[in-house]
Every structure is written in structure tokens, then in C-alpha cells.
């Protein structure tokens, strides 16, 4: 037991939170008495009084009526891989973080992944899953247990009528229920994980009911009849009954345990979305009203007024948006009006996400990114399968930001994408909504823009080739700032979509604490480290203590969503293209009493200058100015502090660092562009000592 961590975690809690957690302990003891004495499947029966008479109304769940396959659904005749039809393999696999092979792990529900060991089948309240290096990273395991594959298989059974999808789903479903009793094992340790699984079970059931015929299956669910005319019908009936029982039990559990106080970040948004969707499709007012109440509070509380999420992570912003968007889609399918404050906030959030994307599809992402998602009806395929099936058939990596912008285009008054092409959305969005999309105004982006409240500035060249993101905001959200990194005044730069100066990424969550910390440390971001100190104090894998306070001093760029915040209506703000030389200046106090102040100057074409000041210096102070290069970049030092950087596509960038008492070195470093995977790269480090106020000038130029 790490006593220090518990002390620090208690310090991050309010008095009311401590009282709530005591109540949760009492509830847990009661549940231990009910479920801890014997192992029960979540599908064994409805565990909670008052929920036995609920019915699943499939017409309330948004599912596209027209079973059109996208490019990913190719003809069986297109090819055969090792005797298995291409379409079968293509529509079964899901992508596991860390590059693990789904086929190897498809029934390995308790796999440690990073080791050969297994998570024990322990009562979930007693299962410690953090920093269990001898087993593995819980986040990796949770992906398999979110059951994207269930909804994907059910969707393809509905759309194709092929029994093989139902057979595969049935095999996985009953195996999982046998091996994962209610509140036993790793799959029951997080309420948010249960919520994501709940949403996927809801869609799995919805697709199966639509496949069986709406009226017949609803009647069967309501009467409890298991009459079947054949093996397939019997399999379908049993699956539907079991899924619905599990949905009732999981949603009721979520409603009693959803995240609150310092834990109420993106987790509670997803939990509320699950309760809201379940409440609508079952007509359970209690669940829907709880969800609505949570979101009425949290949507405003967790976002700055300019549309930047307070988690200080673009990924968790899009994750938040997906959860709320799926609920809004369900509400709109049932002619339920979404509150204006939700729409206003999500419009601003969407514009910000759109502005974080460059001309070539590159995306500025600061903070944690664990590749989390809530619904995926596309899956993934291998390079061999893509080659056989033809261009456009599936992808290794799903662009979550594009998917979320398309989802927002469906549920909000304006578009943030030209079309809705994402396979998941094509399978749940009605034709009527698709037809209305073309009439909506389309957000074209802001060019260079400063999000003053959220603390992110974006510089874009007039030709769209260069894209720079700058972090001058808060460390993270709430008292724990769980997903922030110590990266104040750091920046990223892309040239024609290639990463020149990179963010280190995330790499891992629940094991290998040394590397969890390393990827959050100041020295691995493109900013200055003073006296070998991090800007903010790490107290745990998702817990921060003393933190740097960043302050925006001045800039001459358009302000993100300024017209909307001021009540200017729906007119989109003007692009900053052609404004001439742009600048932004900010500082932070993470090395107090020493202040780090940084000014960026951008000519809008091919030159970016950084002016770094450290002051007041009253005694000998060491400094390190770091620049982490993108994967695949080559580098040559042509003189002291002068470098030529060459990208994989042979684009050349010249860099000059000027400061007194300077020593520069190119060192080996790590970068993580995918969760669970790290790769080698290079880092330029300029370091020195000073006994007086210091200024360093860095010039970056390209053709």
C-alpha cells in the first residue's frame, strides 16, 4: 500500500466528497453481502426491485433503416484469406491498443496483455489493478471487455442476414458471461467501463431485434416467450433476453455508482450517456432524469466558455463529445429537445476541435490520449486484407476526431465536416438526417486563432503547409488534473502533415510508472526545464500536487469563438489568413521564484521565432531547452546550435538556437504516437547555466 498516495488523494477531496465515499463504502459492503458470496452472471435475472417490468423499445434507438454497406463491405467473391471469407474477417476484428492481435485474444477476457499472466477472478471491490506490472495494464484489457465486437457483429448480422455473424456473437457472448460473473474480475472494476459496455450491449440488442423483425422480438421480450422455429431463431431469442437482462442490471448499477466530485471528469459524462440512452429505450424516467441532471451541470462545468475542455486533452474532449453526441442522437430520434446550453457548448467545442486539425489531416493533441471510444461499427483490418479488398476498405487507425466532428454535424445546427462517411454513423443515422445535412452551414475553420480561456493557440501558414500548436493553459481539470502533462508553453509543429516538433504522447497508464511519468515530464516536451525540475508536481499516475500557473500576456490573433461568447449569433468568424506577422506571449510560474516567459512570432509563411526569458535570476540556475523531433526525422548539426532537420518526405527545416553559455546536444528519446507503443526518436537539448536574467532566441525556417 502506498500510504503517501492515499494521503495526497485525500487532500484532493472536499469534506462532502469524503462523506459520499463513506456512503459508497457502505453500499459496497451491502453489495458484497449480495453478490460476493456466490458468483452470478449479469444475465441470470434482474437483480434490482422495480426494474423487472421494463421493456426494450427498439424503435427508440437510432439505427439506420436502409442496410447499405459502405466500401468496407465488399463482395465475398473479392478474395479469400486462408480459407476464411474476406468479409467475415473484415467485420469481426476490433483494434486493441498496443498492437495486440485480436484473433489471439478474442476470448482471453482476463489477459494481462503485457505479460502472460491473467487478472484473477477476484471480487471487483478487492481487485487492485493499478501498477500491477506483474500482470499488465488494465486499460489494455478493458478495451476487449468494452464489447465493441458485440455491436459490430450484431450490426453485420442485421445488415447481411448471414448466420455466421450471429454464431460468432453467440459464442463470444456466452463465453464472456461464463467467465465474468457480476462484480468479479477486471471487467467490473470501473463504472465507466461498465457504461461503455452497457451502450454496446444496447446497440447489440437493437441490431438483433431489427434483424429478427421488430414486432415479433419485442413481443417475445415482453412476454418472456422462448418459442423458436429453428436453431437460429432460438439462438437469437436467448441472446436478446440475456442482453436485455444484462442492460437492466448494468444500468441500475451505474445509477448507484456514477463518478462524483474529484472523480467526475469525462467518466461521469460517459456514465450519464449510458443511463440516458438506456432510460430512453426502456422508457425508464429515473435513469433518463438522472442522466439529464448530471449533464445539465457537467457540460458547462467541464468546459471553458470558448469550447476547450478543461481536461487539457483534445482526446478526452472528443471522447466527451462522442458520449454526449450519441445521447443527443437518441434524444432527437425520439423528438426530445436538447437544451440550448448543450448545443451552444458543443458547437464551441466542435469549432475548437476543427481548428486543431490541419490541412493534411494532422491534429494538435496535448495531454493524455488513450485512444478511448464508445461505439465502433467499423472494426479494423490488416494491410493484406486492405490490399485484397481494394482501397477504402477499413483502416488500421480510426480518426476519432473526424468521426466526432461528423457526429456533431448530425446533431448540431451546423456542419464541421463536408460529409458523413464514417461507417459507424452510416449505420445509426437515419436517411432523413443525412438529407438535412447538406442544408446546414459548414464551418470552414479559423486559420490562426487564440483560445484565450482554454489556453491553446494555433498558428497556420497562409498556404496551409505549416501548422503550429501552443499550450499556454492550465495543467488539467479539477483537484487532481488527471490527464494533464507538465508542458506549459510547449509547442508542436507540422509541415505538410509531417511532424517536425512532436508531443511525446502518452504511452501507458496503469503499469510502468517510471514511463507513465516520463511521458508527462517537462523534459520530454518542447519547452524549458529549470534546475532539473518539472513545472508541476506528480503525486501519482493520475494525481498532481503543486502545479504551474500559466498566464496569457498578449497576442494579436483572432480569439476562438469570441463572436459567439459575446452573443454574436451564428455567423462564423473571419479567418486569420493574411493577417501578417502574428505573435503570442505567455508565462508560467512553475519554477517560482523564477518565471519562464515565452514569445512566439510567426511570419505566416516560413519563419517561426521563439523568445525564451528566465527571470529574475538571483543565483546560479541551470536550464534545459528541449525540442522533441517527430518520428523519422533526420538531423544534422551544421554549427554550434545550428541544425538541419529533414523529414521522411525530405522536407528541410533549419533551426538556430542563440544564447550565452550554450551547449547543445542531440540525444536519443522516445515518442508514443499510439497508446501502449513507444518508438525511438531524437531530441535536441540546449543547456547551460546562468547567474543573471537570460534570453534564448530560437529561429525555425523552412522553404
N, C-alpha and C positions, 0 to 999 in steps of 0.2 A: 504494500500500500504506500502510495506517495502522499505522505501527510501534508507536505508543503503545498501540493496541488490542491488538495481539499480546502486548506486554509485560504488560499488565493481565490478559489472558486466561491467560497462563502462570502468573501469580501466583495465579490462582484454582484451579490444578491441583495435585494431590498428586504426589509422586515416582512412585508406582505408575501414576497416570494418564498421566504423560509417557511412561513405558515402554510402556504399552498403545498410546498414539497412535503411537509409533515402530513398533510391530508392525503397526498398521493401515496405516501408510505402506508398509511392506514388502509387505503383502498387496495394496495398491492398485497398486504397481509390477508385481506379478505379473499382476494383472487387466488392467493396461494392455497388457501384452505379449500377452494372450489376446484381449481384446475391443477394444482401442484401435486395432489395425491395420486392421481391417475392420468394417464395420457389419453386425451380425447382429440379426435380430428375436428378441425374447424367446420367440417361438413356433417358432423354426426347428428346435429339437431340445433335448433335455435336455443341459445344459452340464456337469453335475456327476456324477462317477462315484458309483455306489452308489444313485442315485435313479431309474434307468431303469425299474425294475420296480414302481414304486409304482402303486397303483390308487386311484381315487376312489370311495368308498363313500357314495353319496348318502343312504342310509338313516341315516347317522351325522350328517347335517346337519339341524338343526331347521328344518323347513318345514311350515306348516300343511297338513293333508291336504285340508280342505274348502275349495274355491275360492269363498269368499263374498266378493263385493265389498262394500266399505264405501260410505258415502254418496258418496265421490268417484267411484265407478264408476257413472255414470249411463247411462241408455239412450241409444243413438245417436240415437233419434228426438227427444231433448230439444232439439236445436238443431244448427245448422251455422254455423261461423265461417269466412268467406272460402273456402267450398268444402271445408274440411277438417273431418271429423267431430270433434265436441267431445271425445269420449273419446280420440281419437288425440292431440290437442294436450295434453289434460289429463294424460295419463300419460307424456308424453315429456320435458317440460321439467324442469330442475332449477334451483334458485335459485343464482345466482352472487353472491358478496359484492360489495358496491359498487353493486348495482343494474344490473349489466350484463345485456344481453338474451341469454339462452341461444341462441335461434334464430340470432342474429348470429354467435355464437362456437362453435357446436356442433362444428365440425371445425377450429377455429383453435387447434390444440394448443400452439403456441408464441407465442400472443398476449401482448403486453406489457400489454394492457388499458388501463393509464393513459396509454399513448402508442400511436401507430400502428406502432411498431417491434415486432420479433419477437425472441424469445430465440434465440440462434444454436444450430445443431446441432453443438455442441462436445462433446468427451468430457467426461462429467459431472464428473470429478475436476479438470478445468481450468476449469470454468464458475463464475466469480464471480457470485453472484446477489444479494448484499447491497448495498443502497444504489446500485442501478443505476437512478437516476432517469431516465436517457435511454431506458430500456426499460419498466420497470414493477415492480410489487410481486409478488414470486414467490408470496406466499400467495394472491393472487387467481388466478393461473394454476393453482396446484396444485389448486384446487377442481375445475376442469374435468377434470384428469388423475387425480382420485381415482376416477372412473368410477361414481359413484352412478347415472348414467343407464343404464349397462350392466345393473346388477342390477334397476333399475326396469323396463326394457324386457323383460328375461327373465321377471321376475315376472308381468308382464301378459300375456306370451305364454303362460305356463303356466296362468294363471287364465282366459284368454279363448279361447285357441286361435287367435287372429287372426294370420294370417301377416304383417300389416303391422308388428307389433312385432318379429318375427324379422328382417324385411328391414331395418328401421331399425337394429337392433342389429348385424347383419352389416356393414352399410355403415360404421357408426362404428368397429367393432372392427378391420376390416381396414385402414381408413384410418389409424387410430391406430398400428397395428403397422408400417405402411409408413413413417410419418413419425417414429416414436420408437424407433429402434434401441436395443438393450440398452446401457445406460450412456452414452447420448448424449442431450444436451439437458436442459432444465429439469425434465422429469418424473422424472429419475433422480438428482436432486441431494440428496434427503433420504430416509433409510432409513424414517422414519415414514410419509412419503408413499407409499412402495412398499408398506408394510404395510397402509395403508388400501386401496390399490388391490388388493392381494392378497385381502383379505377380500371386497371387492366382486366380484372375479373368482370367488371360491369360491361366493358366492351366485348369481352369474350362471350358473355351470356347474350348480349344484344345481337351479335352476329349469328349465334347459334339459333336463337329464336327466329330471326329473319330467315335463316336457311330452312328451318322446319316449316315455316308458314305461321304468320303472326297469330291468328285467332286460335289455331289448334294448340300451339305451345303455351300461350297464355292460359288457356282453359286448363291444360294439364298441370301447370304450375299452381293455379288457384285451387284445384280440386285434389291435388296430390296424386292423381292417377299415374300409374306407371305402365299402362297398357301400351303395347307396341306391336306394330305389324311386321317387324323384322329386326334383324340384328342392328342395322344402322339406326333405325328409329329408337330402339331400346337404349342403345349407347347414347344417343342424343338426349333422350328424356332423362336418363340418370345424370348425365353431365349437367343439364340445365337445373335440375332440382338441387344438386350438390353445390353448384356455383352460387345459386341464389341464397342458400343457407349460409354459405361462407361470407357472402357480401353482407348479409344482415349482421353476422357476428363481428366481422371486422369493422364495419362502420360504427356499430354500437361501442366497440372497444375504443375506437378513435375518439368518439364523442366524449368519453370519460377521461381520456389521457392526452388530449392535444397539447402542444407546447405553449408555454406561457412565460411571461416576464423575460428574464435574460436569455431564455432559450427560444423565445418567439421571434425567430427570424424567418427565412424562407421556409423553414419546416412547417410552421403553422399555416402558411399560405397553402401549401400542398395538402395539408390535413383538412383545411377548410374546404378546398376544392373537392376532395373526395366525399366529404359529408354533404356538400351542396349537390353534387351530381347524383349521389345515392338518394338524397332526400327528394329530388325532383322525379327520378324514375320510379320511386316506390311510393310517392305522394306522402312521405313522412315529414310532416311540418317541423317536428322537433329538430331533425338533422339539418334541414334547409335553414331554419331560423338561426340555429347556432352558427352555421357557416356564414350566413349573411351578416350577423352581428360581428363576427371576427373580422371579416373583410372590410366592413364599414370603418372599423378602427385602424386595421393594419395597413391597408393600401396607402393611406395618407401618412401614417407614422413611419413606414419603412422607406419612403422615397422623399428626396428633396423636391422642392416645388418646381425645379427646372427639368424633372424627369429622370434624374440619375438616382439609382438605387443606393441606399446607404450602406449596403454590404461592401461597397468599394470593389465589386467584382462584376464585370459585364456578364459573365456566365450565369451567376446567380440572379442577375437581373432578368435574363431571358428565361431562366427556369421559373422564376416568379411569374413572368408574363404568360408562359405556357399554361401554368396551373389556372390562373385567373381566366385566361382565354378559353380554355376548354369548358370551364363552368359557364362563362358568358355565352358560348356557343349552345350549350344545353338550355340555358335560360331563354335565349332567343328562339330556339326551336319550339319552345312552349309558350311563346308570345308573352314572356315575362320581361318587363322593362328593367334594364340595368341602370343603376344610379348614375346620374350625371357626373358625380365626383370620380367614380371609377373610370368612366370614359375619358374625362379630362386628363387624369393622371396617366392612363395607359397611352393616350395619344402622345403625351410628352415623352414618356418612356420609349415609345416606338421611334419618335424622331431622333432621340439620343442614340438608340441602337443603330438606326440607319446612318447617322452621322459617323459612327465608329467604324463604318465599313468603307473601304477604299474602292477605287475604280476597278481594280483587278480581283476583287473578292477578298482581299486581305482585311483582317479585323483587329483593331486595337483592343487588347484584353489585359487589364491589370487585375491583380488579386488572384484568388483561388479559381480553379476550373477543374472540376472532377468529371466533366462530360455528362452530367446528370440530365435525364429526360423523363417524361411522364408517359408518353404514348409514342409507339413507333410501329407503324404498319407496313414498313418497307423492308426492314432487316438489312442484311449486308451480304456481299458475295465475294468470292475470291477473284484474283486477277485472271485466272484461267477461265472462270465462268463468264466474266465480262467479255473476254475475247471471243468465246464461242457464241455468246448470245447477241453480241453486237453493241455498238456504242449506245450509251444512255441506259444500260441495264444495270441498275443498282450502283452502289458506290462503296468504297471502303469506309469513308467517313461521311457522316451526315452533317450538313451545315445547319446546326441548330439555330443560328441567328437568322438565316434566310427562312427557315421553317416558321419561326416565331413571328417574323415580320409578315409572312403570308397569312398566318393565323390572325394577327392583328388587323390585317387588311380585310378579313372576312367579318370580324365582329365590331370594328370601329367605323366611323363615318368616312374615313379616308384610307387610301391605299399607301403602303410602304414597300410594295413590290409590284412589278409590272403585271405579273400573272400569278395564279395559284397553281403550281406544278408539283408541289410536294405530295408524294403518294399517300401519306397519312391523311392529309386534308382532302385529297380527292376521294377518299373512301368514307369520309364522315360529313362532308359539306354538301348540302343539297344543291341541285341544279339551279334552283331559284336564286340562292345566294350567289352562286357563281355568275349568273347572268347579271346580277346587280353590281358586281364588282367594277365592270368597265365604266359605269356611270360615276364612280367615286373619283374625287380629285386625287392625284398621285403626288406624294411628297418627293421632291427631287433632290433633297439634301441641302446642306447649308454651306458647303465649301469650308473654309477655315472658320472656326467657331470656338467660343469660350463658354463652357458651362460653369458659371461662377459659383453657384451653390454646391453643385456636385463635385467640383474640383478637378475637372478634366478639360483640357484644351486640345483641339485638333487642328493641325496645320496641313493644308492641301495645296499643292502647286497648281498653277493656272492650267497646266496641261494634264493634270491628274496623275502624273507619274510618281510624284513624291508624296508621301503621307507620313505625318509625324503625330504621335500621341503623347501628351504630357500629363503627369499626375501631380496635382498640387492640392489634393483634397485630404479629407480625414482618413485615418487608418482603417476604420471599419464601423460597423453598426453596433450600437448599444454598449453595455458594460464589458462585454467580452471581445467584441470586434473579431469574431471567429474566423472570417475568411479574408482578412486584410493581410498585406505584406508590408514590410518596413521599407517602402520605396518612394517616400516623399521626394518630389522634384525629379523623379526618374522619367525617362522618355523612351519611346520606341520609334523606329524609322523603317519605312518600307520604300523600295524603289521598283516600280512596275510590278508590284505584288511580292517581290522578294524581300525577305527580312534582312536588313543590314545591321541595325542595332536592336537586340531582342529583349523581351521579357524572359526571365528564367523559366517561368511556368510553375507548375505545382508538384508534379511527380507522384507523391504518395500522401496518404492521410494517417492511417492508424497503426503503421509499423515504421521501423527505421526512423526513429525520432531525430537522429542526427541529420538525415537528409530532409526530413519534413522541415526542420528548422533551417537547413542550409538554403533551400529554395525560397525561403521567406526573408532571409537576411539581407541587410543593406548592401553588403559587399558583392552580392550577386545581382544587383540592379544597376542601372546606368545613372548613378548619382555619386555623391561624395560620402565617404566614411571618415569620421574624425576620431583620432585616438583609439582606433580599432573597436569602436563602439557601434552597436546597432542604434538606429534612430529611436526605436521603440523596444520595449522590454517584453520578451517572450516568456510566459509563465507556463505554457502548455501547448499542445498541438493545435488547440483552438481557443487559446486564452492569452490575452495580453494585459500587461500591467501599465506602467508609465509609458505614455505614448507621445510621439511628436505631434505638435500642433502646427499645421501648415496655414499660411496666410497669403491670399492673393493680393498683391500690392497694386499692380496696374497692368493694363493691356489696351490694345486698340482694335480688337476684333469684334464682330457681331456677337451678341450674347445669346446662348441657346435658349430657345422658347421664350425670349423676352417679351415679344408681342402678345403671346398667349397669356403669360403670367400677368401682364398688365391689362388683360381683358380686351385684347385687340381683335377678337373674333377668329375666324377660320383661315384667314389669309396666311399663306406661307411666307416666312421671312426671306429677305433677299440673300442671294449667295454672296460670299465674300471674294469671289474670284475677281481679280483685277484691282484689289484694294492697295496694291503696292507693298512696301516693306511692312511686315507685321511684327509685333513684339508682345511678349508676356513676361512679367516679373513676379516672382513669389519667393517666400522664405519659410523656413521651419525652425523650431527651437529644440529639436531632438538632441542636440549636443550642448544644451544650455550649461554655462552662460554663453558659449559660442553659438552664433547664428549662421546658418547656411542660407545664402541668398543666391538665386539663380535667375538670369535673364536670358530668354531665347529671342533671337532676331532672325527672321526668315524673309528672304527677298521675293518669295513666291515663285521662284524659278529653280535655281540650282545652288543656293548657298544658305546654310544654316549655321548661326553662330551661337555659342553658349558662353555666358559670362558668369563665372562662379566666384562668389566672395565669401570669405570666412572672417567673421569679426564678432566682438572685439577679442583679439588675441592678447593675453596678458602673460602667458608663459609658453614654454616650448610646446608646440602642438604638432602632431603628425596627421597627415591626411592621405587618403587614397581616392583617386578619381577613377571610376571603373566604366568600361564600355564592353558589354557582352555582345559578341557577334552572332549573327544568325547562322543556323546550321548550314554547313557547306561553304561558308565564306573563306576565301584565302586572304592572307595578309602579309605585307612586306614592309619593313621599316626602312625608309629611304634616308632618314637623318634622325637626330635625336628629337623624339616627339612628333615625327612626321611619318605618316603611314599611307600606304595604298591598299585599299580593301577591294577585292574582286569577288563578285557574287558567282553563283553556279552558272548563270547565263552570261557571264563575262562582262557585267556592268562594273564600271570602275568608279570608286569613291575615294577622294583624297581627304586626309584628315591631319590637322596640325594642332598640337597642344602646346600652349605657351604659358610658362610660369617660372618664377625664380626657384632655384634649388630643386629642380625637377629631375626625377629619374623615371624612365618608362620601361615597361617590360610587357611582352606578350606571354600569357600563361594559359595553361590548359584549364578548361572549365566544363561545366555540364549545362545542358538545356533540356527541358522536358516540354515537347510540343504535343504529347499525348499522355493522358493520365496513366501512371504505372510504368512509364518508359522514360529513360533518360539517355541522352546521346552526348558524345563529346563535341565541344566547340572550342573557340578561343575567346580570350578576354584581354583587352588592352587595359593595363593598370598604370596610371601615372601617380607617383607617390613622392612625398618629401616631408620636410619639417620646416616650421616657421615659428618665429617669436614675435611676429607683428602681423597686422591685418594683411590678408592675402587675396589676390585676384588671379584667377586662371582663365585664359581665353582659349576656347576650342573652336576651330573653324572646320566645317564639313562641306565639301563641294563635290558636285557631280555634273556631268555634261547633260 
